[in-house]
Amino acid sequence: MDHREAYRSYDPSPYYRERGWIIGGGSVGGKGKGLAFAHESLSEDGLGCEIRLPEITLVVGTHGFEEFEEINGIFPLVDEISYDELERKILQSPLPPTISRELDRVLDTLTGPLAVRSSSLLEDDIELSFAGKYATRFVANLGDRSSRLAELERAIKSVFASTYNPAAREYQRKHKIPLGQEKMAVLIQPLQGKRRGDLFYPEMAITAFSCVFRRPSPRIDKNDGVIRLCFGMGTHTVGRSFARTFYLTNPQLRPEGGNAEQIYLYAQKEFDYVDMDRGLFMTSSLNEGLSQIEGHHKMAPAFVEWYDDGMLYWLHTDRSNLRMPMPCFTFTDLPRRCHGFFDRTRRMLTFFEGAMGFPVDVEAVYESEEDLLSLVQLRPLASYMEFGHVDIPDDIPEERTVLKGNRMVTNHVRKGIRRLVYVDPDLYGESGDFAEVARAVGAVNSKLEGERYILVGPGRWGSTNPTLGVPVDYSEISNCGCMVEVGIPKRGMIPELSYGTHFFLDLDVDEVLYLPVIEGEHENVFSRGWFEGRPFEPGGHPAVRVYEGVFDVYLDGEDEIGVVFDMS
């Protein structure tokens, strides 16, 4: 049996049963399978002593989810009421008594902050990832026993409810998964990290892929892998916010380039943590939290720098002569000072890819002082098909070039696209109505069911921070065939030039082409004249327009050029 078949047929249930870690019976789901496989693989290899796994992973199995739905009459309501109403109903309904009793018992051993994660039947599958579709909740686990139990139960029910959220439902529909086929298991783990004063968080959180298809340069070997890293909780690595990307072919390379202003624009400036005094998941600006970081992290100079007037300065620079210094997480000196971390991560990715028989996607945390790498999640990396060599036609008149970019381009061609959906950067959020713009895009997306269209807008599609880009969810762009992110530097709206987020996993699985375009940069074209001079249909909001025509997309990954032509 080859490695691929070994993973496909691997049964993780004995791993959890032998340790008494399963509650409610049934399947442990995709995340549960990946962690069990990781533990058993590492136990047979010398790398096991270099990588730590959570000391306990409890699973509320899929039978618990099914019993919860049955006793509370949940499933018949799924298509009868809105998701908001359904979520409220689920959160107000009791867990089965047998599960509540087991959870109460395990609180004797689970004494610190907890991560409560989804682990559905289809999640982290070989063909489908469901990445980011379901909930993860963080539990401070503070107070008296009844308060701790109530908080844990609410987190589990929140994960249960996410089975039916709009993004998950649309993903299931698009991939022809019948309603009711998906079942949810839930993982309960000690939150990986350390308490530092009243704050709990890991020093660094990473996602890492053993294979990378969206590269800033053909010199990057796609088989060397990539790391996306942030300070604090890993929400910045999997979401569309700022984090640092390291390509393992050359960790010194930055996809945003070496210009100090660009480095600052793309740098992480906030971090997430659990406030152990208030029991809340919180976000702090680096400016506010810098004294905390300097007091608790000896390696701080390796990842924090000051930006001032177009220059970057080391953390301990004398700032008396600087005009208006602003701190940011650049991680500039990390490859030099934590060389072993990069080497170990590379070996971990190679090992798991060999053991599983597929490219892999891992989530982990790292503590530099102890040189401790802790694995949080292992799953197969969703497949991605890349074209062979692409030649961009050189006989098309310049005025037909609507968009052109020169970064993060893969080889692909898509011709004869009939519609282009556009969000005007100048009108977006003019009245602060970011959500209304996103809903209007979603309405257009629904009307274009079955049709692949080009989607063009400012900044980062799907950002949780609407000042960085339109805050759509998956269900509102699910029919898109080519996504263009237009960078408007003067507005601070910058495309996502990294790889490793849940968002990019969706693009890969659904074969959505991606092109970032930076207005004003060399070899980039954002033809405002075309968008202003071409007739369009209104898209339900003044900022949203729908253009009809014939559009061809050429992406040449070898020369790093992507173009959208108007062939009408």
C-alpha positions as CSV (number, residue, x, y, z in Angstrom):
1,M,0.0,0.0,0.0
2,D,1.4,3.4,-1.0
3,H,1.5,6.4,1.4
4,R,-1.5,8.0,-0.2
5,E,-3.7,5.0,0.3
6,A,-2.3,4.5,3.8
7,Y,-3.6,8.0,4.8
8,R,-6.9,7.6,3.0
9,S,-7.6,4.4,4.9
10,Y,-6.1,5.5,8.2
11,D,-8.5,5.1,11.1
12,P,-7.8,7.6,13.9
13,S,-10.5,6.3,16.3
14,P,-8.2,3.8,18.2
15,Y,-5.7,6.6,19.0
16,Y,-8.4,8.6,20.8
17,R,-10.2,5.6,22.4
18,E,-7.1,4.1,23.9
19,R,-6.4,7.5,25.6
20,G,-10.0,8.0,26.8
21,W,-10.1,11.2,24.7
22,I,-13.4,10.7,22.8
23,I,-16.8,11.9,24.1
24,G,-20.0,10.9,22.5
25,G,-18.7,8.4,20.0
26,G,-18.7,8.5,16.2
27,S,-16.1,10.0,13.9
28,V,-13.4,12.4,15.1
29,G,-13.4,14.3,11.7
30,G,-10.7,15.6,9.5
31,K,-8.7,17.6,12.0
32,G,-8.8,14.8,14.5
33,K,-7.5,12.4,11.8
34,G,-4.6,14.7,10.9
35,L,-3.4,15.1,14.5
36,A,-3.6,11.4,15.3
37,F,-1.7,10.6,12.1
38,A,0.9,13.2,12.9
39,H,1.5,11.8,16.4
40,E,1.7,8.2,15.3
41,S,4.0,9.1,12.4
42,L,6.3,11.2,14.5
43,S,6.5,8.4,17.2
44,E,8.2,6.2,14.6
45,D,10.8,8.9,13.6
46,G,13.6,10.8,15.3
47,L,11.9,14.0,14.4
48,G,9.4,13.3,17.1
49,C,11.7,14.6,19.8
50,E,12.0,17.9,18.0
51,I,8.3,18.7,17.6
52,R,5.7,18.8,20.4
53,L,2.0,18.0,20.0
54,P,-0.8,19.2,22.4
55,E,-0.6,17.1,25.6
56,I,-4.3,16.2,25.2
57,T,-6.9,16.5,22.4
58,L,-10.4,15.6,23.5
59,V,-13.0,15.0,20.8
60,V,-16.7,15.4,21.0
61,G,-17.5,12.9,18.2
62,T,-20.1,13.2,15.4
63,H,-22.6,11.1,17.4
64,G,-22.7,13.9,20.0
65,F,-23.5,16.4,17.2
66,E,-26.2,14.1,15.9
67,E,-27.7,13.5,19.3
68,F,-27.7,17.3,20.1
69,E,-29.6,18.0,16.8
70,E,-32.1,15.2,17.5
71,I,-33.1,16.1,21.0
72,N,-33.3,19.8,20.2
73,G,-35.0,19.5,16.8
74,I,-32.3,21.4,15.0
75,F,-32.0,19.9,11.5
76,P,-35.7,20.5,10.4
77,L,-35.1,24.2,11.1
78,V,-32.0,24.6,8.9
79,D,-34.0,25.7,5.8
80,E,-36.9,27.2,7.8
81,I,-35.3,30.1,9.6
82,S,-32.4,32.5,9.0
83,Y,-28.9,31.5,10.1
84,D,-28.9,34.2,12.8
85,E,-32.0,32.6,14.3
86,L,-30.7,29.1,13.9
87,E,-27.4,30.1,15.7
88,R,-29.4,31.6,18.6
89,K,-31.5,28.5,18.8
90,I,-28.4,26.2,18.9
91,L,-26.7,28.4,21.5
92,Q,-29.8,28.3,23.7
93,S,-30.3,24.6,23.5
94,P,-28.8,22.1,26.0
95,L,-26.1,19.6,25.2
96,P,-27.0,16.0,25.8
97,P,-26.6,15.3,29.5
98,T,-24.0,12.5,28.9
99,I,-21.8,15.0,27.1
100,S,-22.2,17.7,29.7
101,R,-21.2,15.2,32.5
102,E,-18.1,14.2,30.6
103,L,-17.1,17.8,30.0
104,D,-17.6,18.6,33.7
105,R,-15.3,15.6,34.5
106,V,-12.5,16.7,32.1
107,L,-12.4,20.2,33.6
108,D,-10.3,18.6,36.4
109,T,-7.4,18.2,33.9
110,L,-8.1,21.1,31.5
111,T,-7.1,24.0,33.8
112,G,-5.7,26.6,31.4
113,P,-7.0,28.5,28.3
114,L,-8.6,26.2,25.6
115,A,-8.9,26.1,21.9
116,V,-12.2,24.6,20.7
117,R,-11.9,23.7,17.0
118,S,-14.2,22.3,14.3
119,S,-13.3,18.8,12.9
120,S,-16.1,17.9,10.5
121,L,-16.4,14.7,8.5
122,L,-15.3,16.5,5.3
123,E,-13.0,19.1,6.7
124,D,-9.3,18.8,5.7
125,D,-10.3,16.1,3.2
126,I,-7.9,15.2,0.4
127,E,-10.0,16.8,-2.3
128,L,-11.8,19.5,-0.2
129,S,-10.4,21.6,2.6
130,F,-13.4,23.5,4.0
131,A,-10.6,25.8,5.4
132,G,-11.9,28.7,7.4
133,K,-15.6,27.7,6.8
134,Y,-16.2,26.5,10.4
135,A,-15.6,28.1,13.7
136,T,-12.7,28.0,16.2
137,R,-13.4,29.4,19.6
138,F,-10.9,30.4,22.4
139,V,-12.0,29.8,26.0
140,A,-10.2,31.5,28.9
141,N,-11.4,28.8,31.3
142,L,-11.6,31.1,34.3
143,G,-14.0,31.4,37.2
144,D,-15.9,28.8,39.2
145,R,-16.6,25.4,37.8
146,S,-20.1,26.1,36.6
147,S,-18.9,29.2,34.7
148,R,-16.0,27.3,33.1
149,L,-18.4,24.5,32.0
150,A,-21.0,27.0,30.6
151,E,-18.2,28.8,28.6
152,L,-16.9,25.5,27.2
153,E,-20.4,24.3,26.3
154,R,-21.2,27.5,24.6
155,A,-18.0,27.3,22.5
156,I,-18.9,23.7,21.4
157,K,-22.4,24.8,20.4
158,S,-20.9,27.7,18.5
159,V,-18.8,25.3,16.5
160,F,-21.9,23.1,16.0
161,A,-23.8,26.1,14.6
162,S,-21.1,26.9,12.2
163,T,-21.9,23.7,10.2
164,Y,-24.7,25.8,8.7
165,N,-23.2,29.2,8.3
166,P,-23.7,30.8,4.8
167,A,-20.1,30.3,3.7
168,A,-20.1,26.7,4.7
169,R,-23.6,26.1,3.1
170,E,-22.4,27.7,-0.2
171,Y,-19.2,25.6,-0.2
172,Q,-21.2,22.5,0.3
173,R,-23.7,23.4,-2.4
174,K,-20.9,24.3,-4.9
175,H,-19.2,21.0,-4.3
176,K,-22.5,19.1,-4.6
177,I,-22.6,17.9,-0.9
178,P,-26.2,17.1,0.1
179,L,-27.5,19.0,3.1
180,G,-27.2,16.8,6.1
181,Q,-24.3,14.7,4.8
182,E,-21.8,16.9,6.7
183,K,-21.4,16.1,10.4
184,M,-19.4,18.0,13.0
185,A,-16.9,16.7,15.6
186,V,-15.2,19.2,17.9
187,L,-11.6,19.2,19.2
188,I,-10.8,20.6,22.7
189,Q,-7.2,21.3,23.3
190,P,-5.0,23.3,25.7
191,L,-4.3,26.6,23.9
192,Q,-0.7,26.5,22.8
193,G,1.4,29.4,24.2
194,K,2.4,30.9,27.5
195,R,1.0,33.3,30.1
196,R,3.0,36.5,30.1
197,G,1.6,38.8,32.8
198,D,-2.1,39.0,32.3
199,L,-1.8,38.0,28.6
200,F,-1.8,34.4,27.1
201,Y,-0.5,33.8,23.6
202,P,2.2,32.0,21.6
203,E,5.2,34.0,20.7
204,M,4.8,33.1,17.0
205,A,2.1,31.3,15.1
206,I,2.7,29.8,11.7
207,T,0.9,28.1,8.8
208,A,3.3,26.2,6.5
209,F,2.8,24.5,3.2
210,S,5.2,21.9,1.8
211,C,4.5,23.0,-1.7
212,V,3.8,26.5,-3.0
213,F,2.3,27.5,-6.3
214,R,1.9,31.3,-6.0
215,R,5.4,32.5,-6.0
216,P,6.9,36.0,-6.1
217,S,9.7,34.8,-8.4
218,P,10.3,31.7,-10.6
219,R,13.6,31.4,-8.6
220,I,11.5,30.1,-5.7
221,D,11.3,26.3,-5.8
222,K,7.7,25.4,-5.3
223,N,8.8,22.1,-3.6
224,D,10.7,24.0,-0.9
225,G,7.6,25.2,0.9
226,V,6.5,28.4,2.5
227,I,5.8,29.7,6.0
228,R,3.3,32.4,6.9
229,L,4.1,33.7,10.4
230,C,2.7,36.2,12.9
231,F,3.3,37.3,16.4
232,G,0.7,36.2,18.9
233,M,-2.4,34.1,18.2
234,G,-2.5,32.6,14.7
235,T,-5.5,34.6,13.5
236,H,-3.3,36.8,11.4
237,T,-1.7,33.8,9.6
238,V,-4.9,32.2,8.4
239,G,-7.0,35.4,7.8
240,R,-6.5,38.2,5.3
241,S,-4.6,40.5,7.6
242,F,-0.9,41.3,7.8
243,A,1.7,38.6,8.5
244,R,5.2,37.8,7.3
245,T,5.8,35.2,4.5
246,F,9.0,33.2,4.3
247,Y,9.8,31.2,1.2
248,L,12.0,28.4,2.3
249,T,14.1,28.5,-0.9
250,N,15.3,31.9,0.4
251,P,13.8,33.1,3.7
252,Q,15.4,36.5,3.2
253,L,13.2,37.2,0.1
254,R,10.1,39.4,0.7
255,P,7.2,39.2,-1.8
256,E,6.5,43.0,-1.1
257,G,10.1,43.9,-2.1
258,G,12.9,45.4,0.0
259,N,11.7,49.0,0.1
260,A,11.3,50.2,3.7
261,E,8.0,51.9,3.0
262,Q,6.6,48.8,1.3
263,I,7.8,46.6,4.2
264,Y,6.1,48.8,6.7
265,L,2.8,48.8,4.7
266,Y,2.7,45.0,4.6
267,A,4.0,44.5,8.2
268,Q,1.8,43.2,11.1
269,K,1.1,46.0,13.5
270,E,-1.5,44.3,15.8
271,F,-1.4,41.1,17.7
272,D,-4.1,38.9,19.3
273,Y,-4.1,37.3,22.8
274,V,-6.4,36.0,25.6
275,D,-6.8,38.5,28.4
276,M,-6.5,36.3,31.5
277,D,-7.8,39.1,33.8
278,R,-11.1,39.7,31.9
279,G,-11.3,36.3,30.2
280,L,-11.6,37.8,26.7
281,F,-10.0,37.3,23.3
282,M,-8.4,40.7,22.6
283,T,-6.4,42.6,20.0
284,S,-3.7,45.1,20.9
285,S,-1.7,47.5,18.7
286,L,2.0,46.9,18.7
287,N,2.4,50.5,19.8
288,E,0.3,49.9,22.9
289,G,1.8,46.5,23.6
290,L,5.5,47.2,23.0
291,S,6.5,47.4,26.6
292,Q,4.8,44.0,27.2
293,I,6.8,42.5,24.3
294,E,10.1,44.0,25.3
295,G,9.6,42.8,28.9
296,H,8.7,39.2,28.0
297,H,10.6,38.4,24.8
298,K,14.4,38.4,24.6
299,M,14.1,37.8,20.8
300,A,12.1,41.0,20.3
301,P,14.9,42.8,18.3
302,A,14.7,40.0,15.8
303,F,11.1,40.7,14.9
304,V,10.3,44.3,15.8
305,E,11.7,47.4,14.1
306,W,10.9,51.1,14.0
307,Y,9.8,52.8,10.8
308,D,10.4,56.5,10.3
309,D,10.5,58.7,7.2
310,G,11.2,55.9,4.7
311,M,13.7,54.1,6.8
312,L,13.7,51.1,9.2
313,Y,15.6,51.1,12.4
314,W,16.5,48.4,14.9
315,L,14.3,48.1,18.0
316,H,17.0,49.5,20.4
317,T,17.9,52.4,18.2
318,D,18.3,55.8,19.9
319,R,15.0,57.4,18.7
320,S,15.8,61.0,19.9
321,N,16.6,62.1,16.4
322,L,13.7,60.3,14.7
323,R,10.7,62.4,13.6
324,M,7.7,60.0,14.2
325,P,8.9,56.4,14.7
326,M,6.2,53.7,14.4
327,P,6.9,50.1,15.5
328,C,6.0,47.1,13.2
329,F,6.7,43.4,13.1
330,T,9.2,42.9,10.3
331,F,10.8,39.6,11.5
332,T,13.9,40.9,9.6
333,D,16.5,39.2,11.8
334,L,14.6,36.0,12.4
335,P,16.2,33.8,9.7
336,R,19.6,34.6,11.1
337,R,18.8,34.3,14.8
338,C,16.4,31.4,14.6
339,H,18.0,29.4,11.7
340,G,17.2,26.1,13.5
341,F,13.5,27.0,13.4
342,F,13.5,27.3,9.6
343,D,15.5,24.1,9.2
344,R,13.2,22.1,11.5
345,T,10.1,23.4,9.8
346,R,11.5,22.4,6.4
347,R,12.3,19.0,7.6
348,M,8.9,18.7,9.3
349,L,7.1,19.5,6.0
350,T,9.3,17.1,4.0
351,F,8.7,14.3,6.6
352,F,4.9,14.8,6.7
353,E,4.6,15.0,2.9
354,G,6.5,11.7,2.6
355,A,4.4,10.1,5.4
356,M,1.1,11.2,4.0
357,G,1.9,10.9,0.3
358,F,0.5,14.4,-0.4
359,P,1.7,18.0,-0.1
360,V,0.7,19.1,3.4
361,D,-0.5,22.1,5.2
362,V,0.4,22.5,8.9
363,E,-0.4,25.0,11.7
364,A,2.1,25.3,14.6
365,V,3.4,27.7,17.2
366,Y,7.0,28.6,18.1
367,E,8.7,29.8,21.3
368,S,12.1,31.2,20.4
369,E,13.6,31.2,23.9
370,E,13.0,27.5,24.4
371,D,13.4,26.8,20.7
372,L,10.1,24.9,20.9
373,L,8.0,24.0,17.9
374,S,4.5,22.7,18.7
375,L,2.2,21.3,16.0
376,V,-1.4,22.3,16.1
377,Q,-2.8,20.9,12.9
378,L,-1.8,18.7,9.9
379,R,-3.9,18.2,6.8
380,P,-3.4,17.4,3.1
381,L,-2.8,20.5,1.0
382,A,-5.7,21.0,-1.4
383,S,-4.7,20.1,-5.0
384,Y,-3.9,22.8,-7.5
385,M,-3.6,22.4,-11.3
386,E,-1.1,24.7,-13.0
387,F,-1.0,25.2,-16.8
388,G,2.3,24.7,-18.7
389,H,4.1,27.6,-20.4
390,V,1.8,30.6,-21.2
391,D,2.6,33.0,-24.0
392,I,0.8,36.4,-23.7
393,P,-0.1,37.7,-27.1
394,D,2.0,40.7,-28.1
395,D,-0.2,41.9,-31.0
396,I,-3.1,43.2,-28.9
397,P,-3.4,47.0,-28.9
398,E,-2.4,48.7,-25.7
399,E,-5.9,50.3,-25.2
400,R,-7.4,46.8,-24.8
401,T,-5.3,46.2,-21.6
402,V,-7.7,46.7,-18.7
403,L,-5.5,45.3,-15.9
404,K,-1.9,44.1,-15.7
405,G,0.3,43.0,-12.8
406,N,3.7,41.5,-12.2
407,R,3.6,39.6,-8.9
408,M,2.3,36.3,-7.5
409,V,1.3,35.0,-11.0
410,T,0.7,31.3,-11.8
411,N,0.5,29.9,-15.3
412,H,-3.0,29.9,-16.5
413,V,-5.3,31.1,-19.3
414,R,-9.1,31.8,-19.2
415,K,-10.7,33.2,-22.4
416,G,-14.1,34.4,-23.4
417,I,-15.3,35.6,-20.0
418,R,-18.5,37.6,-20.5
419,R,-18.7,39.7,-17.4
420,L,-16.5,41.8,-15.2
421,V,-17.8,42.8,-11.7
422,Y,-16.0,46.0,-10.4
423,V,-16.0,47.8,-7.1
424,D,-14.9,51.4,-7.6
425,P,-12.1,52.3,-5.2
426,D,-13.1,55.9,-4.9
427,L,-16.7,55.1,-4.1
428,Y,-16.0,52.1,-1.9
429,G,-16.8,52.9,1.7
430,E,-17.4,56.6,0.9
431,S,-20.2,56.7,3.4
432,G,-18.7,54.0,5.6
433,D,-21.2,51.4,4.2
434,F,-18.6,48.7,3.7
435,A,-21.0,45.9,4.5
436,E,-23.6,47.1,2.0
437,V,-21.0,47.0,-0.8
438,A,-20.2,43.4,0.2
439,R,-23.9,42.4,0.2
440,A,-24.3,44.0,-3.3
441,V,-21.4,42.0,-4.6
442,G,-23.0,38.9,-3.1
443,A,-26.3,39.7,-4.9
444,V,-24.5,40.0,-8.3
445,N,-22.7,36.7,-7.6
446,S,-26.0,35.0,-7.0
447,K,-27.4,36.3,-10.3
448,L,-24.3,35.0,-12.1
449,E,-24.8,31.4,-10.9
450,G,-23.1,29.0,-13.3
451,E,-21.0,31.7,-14.9
452,R,-17.3,32.4,-14.3
453,Y,-16.8,36.2,-14.1
454,I,-13.9,38.5,-13.3
455,L,-14.0,40.2,-9.9
456,V,-12.1,43.5,-9.5
457,G,-11.9,45.6,-6.4
458,P,-9.6,47.6,-4.1
459,G,-7.3,45.9,-1.6
460,R,-8.0,42.5,-0.1
461,W,-11.1,40.6,-1.0
462,G,-12.6,38.9,2.1
463,S,-10.7,41.0,4.6
464,T,-12.1,41.1,8.1
465,N,-10.9,44.8,8.3
466,P,-13.1,46.6,5.7
467,T,-10.5,49.4,5.4
468,L,-8.2,46.9,3.8
469,G,-10.7,45.5,1.3
470,V,-14.3,44.4,0.7
471,P,-15.5,42.2,3.6
472,V,-17.2,39.5,1.5
473,D,-17.5,35.9,2.6
474,Y,-17.1,32.9,0.4
475,S,-20.8,32.6,-0.4
476,E,-20.7,36.2,-1.9
477,I,-17.9,35.5,-4.5
478,S,-18.3,31.7,-5.0
479,N,-18.9,32.0,-8.8
480,C,-15.9,34.1,-9.5
481,G,-13.4,32.7,-12.1
482,C,-10.7,35.4,-11.8
483,M,-10.1,37.6,-8.8
484,V,-8.2,40.9,-9.2
485,E,-7.0,42.9,-6.2
486,V,-6.1,46.5,-7.0
487,G,-3.6,48.1,-4.7
488,I,-4.2,51.8,-4.0
489,P,-1.1,52.7,-1.9
490,K,-2.3,56.2,-1.1
491,R,-5.3,54.7,0.6
492,G,-3.4,52.0,2.4
493,M,-5.3,49.3,0.4
494,I,-2.7,46.7,-0.4
495,P,-3.4,43.3,-2.1
496,E,-2.4,40.1,-0.3
497,L,0.9,39.1,-1.8
498,S,1.4,36.1,0.4
499,Y,0.2,32.5,0.3
500,G,-1.0,30.5,3.2
501,T,-4.4,31.9,4.2
502,H,-7.7,30.0,4.2
503,F,-8.7,32.4,1.5
504,F,-6.0,31.2,-0.9
505,L,-6.9,27.6,-0.2
506,D,-10.4,28.3,-1.6
507,L,-8.9,29.9,-4.7
508,D,-6.8,26.8,-5.3
509,V,-9.6,24.2,-4.8
510,D,-12.1,26.2,-6.9
511,E,-9.5,27.0,-9.6
512,V,-10.0,30.7,-9.3
513,L,-7.3,32.7,-11.0
514,Y,-5.6,35.5,-9.0
515,L,-4.0,38.7,-10.1
516,P,-2.7,41.6,-7.8
517,V,-2.3,45.0,-9.5
518,I,-0.6,47.9,-7.8
519,E,-1.7,51.3,-9.2
520,G,1.3,53.4,-10.1
521,E,3.9,50.6,-10.0
522,H,6.2,49.8,-12.9
523,E,4.7,47.2,-15.3
524,N,1.3,47.5,-13.6
525,V,-1.8,48.8,-15.3
526,F,-5.1,49.8,-13.7
527,S,-6.9,51.5,-16.6
528,R,-9.2,54.0,-14.9
529,G,-10.0,55.4,-18.3
530,W,-11.4,52.1,-19.4
531,F,-13.6,51.7,-16.3
532,E,-14.9,55.3,-16.5
533,G,-15.5,55.3,-20.3
534,R,-17.1,51.9,-20.7
535,P,-20.9,51.4,-20.3
536,F,-21.9,49.3,-17.4
537,E,-25.0,48.0,-15.5
538,P,-25.5,49.1,-11.9
539,G,-24.7,46.4,-9.3
540,G,-27.1,47.3,-6.5
541,H,-24.8,49.9,-4.9
542,P,-23.2,53.0,-6.4
543,A,-19.7,51.5,-6.0
544,V,-20.6,48.2,-7.8
545,R,-20.7,48.0,-11.6
546,V,-21.1,45.1,-14.0
547,Y,-19.4,45.3,-17.4
548,E,-20.4,43.0,-20.3
549,G,-18.0,42.1,-23.1
550,V,-15.5,39.4,-24.0
551,F,-12.5,39.3,-21.6
552,D,-9.4,37.1,-21.8
553,V,-7.0,36.5,-18.9
554,Y,-3.4,35.4,-19.5
555,L,-1.1,34.6,-16.5
556,D,2.5,33.9,-17.3
557,G,4.2,32.5,-14.1
558,E,7.6,32.3,-15.7
559,D,7.9,36.0,-16.6
560,E,5.6,37.0,-13.7
561,I,3.1,38.9,-15.9
562,G,-0.7,38.7,-15.7
563,V,-3.0,40.6,-18.1
564,V,-6.8,41.1,-18.5
565,F,-7.6,42.1,-22.1
566,D,-10.9,43.5,-23.4
567,M,-11.5,41.6,-26.6
568,S,-15.0,42.9,-27.3
